[in-house]
Amino acid sequence: MKSFLKLCFYIYKRFIKDFLKIARPLSNLPNKDVVFKFDEECSATFQTLKNKLTTAPVMIAPEWNKDFELMCDASDYAVGAVLG
C-alpha cells in the first residue's frame, strides 16, 4: 500500500483532480502507530484511484516542443520506465 501511494503521489497526483482528498483514507494505513485496517472505505478509495489511473483522461498528448523526463527503475527480473 505504501509503495502504491508513493507512486500515485509522486507521478500521477497532478493528473487526478482532488487526489489528496480521494486518497486520504489510504494515507494513514502505512503509519507506525495505526492498526492496518483495510475496510470498505479503503477498498472503495483504492478502486476509485485504480479507475482514475486506468481510464481517460489520465494521459494527454505530449507537447513536443517541451523537454521530457525519463524515470527508470529496475529489479532482478524487470525494468520499468515512465516518460514524463
Backbone bond lengths (Angstrom), bond angles and torsions (degrees), N, CA, C in turn:
res aa  C-N    CA-C-N  psi(-1)  N-CA   C-N-CA  omega(-1)  CA-C   N-CA-C  phi
1 M - - - 1.442 - - 1.527 110.53 -
2 K 1.307 115.18 -41.29 1.463 119.71 -179.32 1.533 110.92 -62.17
3 S 1.313 116.82 -43.95 1.472 120.95 179.12 1.523 111.66 -64.82
4 F 1.325 116.38 -41.41 1.463 121.03 179.09 1.527 110.38 -61.24
5 L 1.329 117.08 -46.36 1.463 120.74 -179.32 1.528 111.71 -65.72
6 K 1.329 116.63 -40.00 1.466 119.61 178.61 1.524 110.72 -62.94
7 L 1.324 116.48 -43.88 1.463 120.52 178.88 1.523 110.51 -61.38
8 C 1.316 116.33 -48.37 1.468 120.21 179.92 1.518 111.33 -61.28
9 F 1.329 116.10 -45.20 1.458 119.72 -177.51 1.520 110.79 -66.34
10 Y 1.319 117.48 -43.84 1.454 121.55 -174.55 1.525 112.38 -69.56
11 I 1.315 117.01 -43.20 1.461 120.29 -171.55 1.533 113.10 -103.52
12 Y 1.317 117.35 -44.99 1.454 119.61 -166.52 1.522 115.75 -102.56
13 K 1.339 119.61 -4.93 1.466 119.62 -175.10 1.524 112.86 -59.78
14 R 1.308 117.59 -31.58 1.464 119.17 -178.90 1.527 112.54 -75.65
15 F 1.330 118.18 -14.09 1.455 121.79 179.35 1.524 112.71 -93.70
16 I 1.336 117.47 -14.96 1.460 121.37 -176.67 1.525 108.67 -111.61
17 K 1.318 115.97 116.97 1.461 120.74 179.70 1.530 109.61 -64.57
18 D 1.327 116.38 134.55 1.474 123.61 -179.82 1.532 112.36 58.55
19 F 1.317 116.88 38.85 1.466 120.88 -178.31 1.525 112.09 -55.77
20 L 1.318 117.61 -46.32 1.466 120.30 -176.68 1.524 112.15 -64.65
21 K 1.315 117.52 -36.84 1.468 120.40 176.89 1.524 110.84 -66.73
22 I 1.316 116.30 -40.70 1.467 120.42 -179.50 1.529 110.80 -67.06
23 A 1.330 116.68 -43.10 1.470 121.26 -173.34 1.533 114.00 -82.72
24 R 1.307 118.38 -4.56 1.465 121.06 -175.64 1.534 114.40 -52.72
25 P 1.348 120.98 -44.59 1.472 118.85 179.84 1.529 113.39 -61.66
26 L 1.322 117.47 -27.80 1.463 120.53 -179.50 1.523 112.59 -87.01
27 S 1.312 117.31 -21.92 1.466 120.36 -171.65 1.519 113.70 -69.26
28 N 1.321 118.78 -23.08 1.469 120.70 179.66 1.522 113.25 -89.06
29 L 1.311 118.35 -12.26 1.469 120.93 -177.07 1.528 114.03 -60.54
30 P 1.334 120.85 -42.65 1.470 119.46 -176.47 1.531 114.84 -79.31
31 N 1.329 119.46 -0.65 1.462 120.88 -178.70 1.523 111.79 -67.15
32 K 1.328 116.40 151.87 1.459 121.48 -175.70 1.527 113.32 -66.08
33 D 1.322 118.06 -42.45 1.457 121.17 -172.91 1.521 113.96 -91.00
34 V 1.317 117.45 9.51 1.459 121.55 -177.88 1.526 108.78 -111.23
35 V 1.333 115.61 134.07 1.459 120.71 175.85 1.521 108.59 -72.26
36 F 1.335 116.25 130.32 1.467 121.01 -178.94 1.521 108.13 -72.94
37 K 1.327 115.76 104.94 1.461 121.51 179.97 1.528 108.05 -127.21
38 F 1.320 116.08 101.09 1.462 122.45 -178.62 1.518 107.90 -88.77
39 D 1.329 116.35 86.24 1.458 121.73 -175.82 1.533 111.24 -91.11
40 E 1.320 115.48 -169.10 1.461 121.49 -177.29 1.535 111.93 -63.54
41 E 1.328 117.08 -38.08 1.465 120.44 178.49 1.525 111.09 -64.00
42 C 1.320 116.94 -41.72 1.465 121.15 178.17 1.527 110.96 -65.51
43 S 1.309 115.86 -40.82 1.459 119.87 178.79 1.529 111.03 -63.48
44 A 1.324 116.53 -43.16 1.462 120.07 178.54 1.532 110.69 -65.11
45 T 1.322 116.87 -38.65 1.459 120.79 178.15 1.527 110.79 -64.30
46 F 1.329 116.55 -44.85 1.460 121.07 178.46 1.526 110.77 -60.25
47 Q 1.329 117.28 -44.08 1.462 120.90 179.55 1.531 111.11 -64.77
48 T 1.339 116.88 -38.20 1.465 120.59 177.96 1.524 110.81 -62.89
49 L 1.335 116.24 -47.39 1.467 119.57 178.74 1.519 111.50 -62.60
50 K 1.319 116.13 -44.02 1.463 120.15 179.42 1.524 110.70 -60.90
51 N 1.317 116.68 -41.21 1.463 120.94 178.67 1.521 110.91 -65.27
52 K 1.315 117.72 -43.83 1.459 121.08 -179.74 1.530 112.26 -67.12
53 L 1.329 117.19 -28.88 1.461 120.63 179.07 1.518 113.21 -79.58
54 T 1.322 116.97 -20.50 1.463 119.50 -174.16 1.517 114.04 -111.54
55 T 1.323 118.16 1.45 1.455 120.48 178.26 1.522 110.20 -121.12
56 A 1.308 115.66 158.93 1.467 121.17 179.31 1.525 108.99 -66.45
57 P 1.263 120.11 150.97 1.448 131.63 2.49 1.529 112.66 -100.79
58 V 1.314 118.84 66.52 1.461 121.16 178.01 1.519 110.21 -69.02
59 M 1.300 116.60 -48.16 1.457 120.77 -177.57 1.522 110.40 -107.48
60 I 1.306 115.39 146.92 1.449 121.22 176.80 1.523 108.47 -125.63
61 A 1.308 115.60 162.49 1.464 119.73 178.39 1.527 109.64 -63.68
62 P 1.324 117.64 139.59 1.470 119.99 -178.20 1.522 112.40 -71.62
63 E 1.313 114.21 154.97 1.465 120.30 172.15 1.528 105.91 -93.93
64 W 1.315 116.03 105.39 1.452 121.77 -170.79 1.526 113.74 -65.42
65 N 1.316 117.83 -18.11 1.469 119.85 -179.89 1.531 112.35 -85.86
66 K 1.328 118.31 -1.51 1.468 122.07 177.68 1.527 110.28 -103.77
67 D 1.328 115.51 161.69 1.473 120.86 178.30 1.530 110.69 -73.50
68 F 1.334 115.42 154.68 1.456 122.06 176.54 1.517 109.32 -112.93
69 E 1.327 115.83 155.81 1.460 122.01 174.87 1.520 107.25 -120.99
70 L 1.323 116.31 127.66 1.450 121.70 178.60 1.518 108.31 -105.84
71 M 1.336 116.97 118.24 1.465 122.34 179.54 1.528 107.68 -109.52
72 C 1.331 116.51 123.94 1.457 121.56 -175.75 1.521 110.69 -122.13
73 D 1.337 115.10 155.26 1.449 121.92 174.84 1.522 107.10 -151.48
74 A 1.315 116.17 148.04 1.461 119.76 179.96 1.514 109.69 -142.69
75 S 1.320 115.28 155.53 1.466 121.49 174.27 1.517 106.75 -135.29
76 D 1.331 116.86 -165.54 1.462 120.58 -178.50 1.532 112.64 -69.39
77 Y 1.342 117.67 -19.91 1.451 118.52 -175.04 1.534 115.01 -133.66
78 A 1.309 118.91 0.29 1.459 120.19 -178.64 1.519 111.63 -149.43
79 V 1.315 115.16 155.70 1.461 122.75 175.59 1.530 106.73 -129.33
80 G 1.326 116.24 135.91 1.453 120.17 178.79 1.505 110.28 -131.46
81 A 1.329 116.33 151.12 1.466 120.70 178.99 1.518 109.18 -148.75
82 V 1.333 114.53 148.79 1.458 122.04 176.72 1.520 107.16 -131.18
83 L 1.307 115.88 130.13 1.453 120.88 176.54 1.515 107.47 -97.95
84 G 1.328 115.47 117.49 1.476 119.86 -176.74 1.502 111.41 -116.65
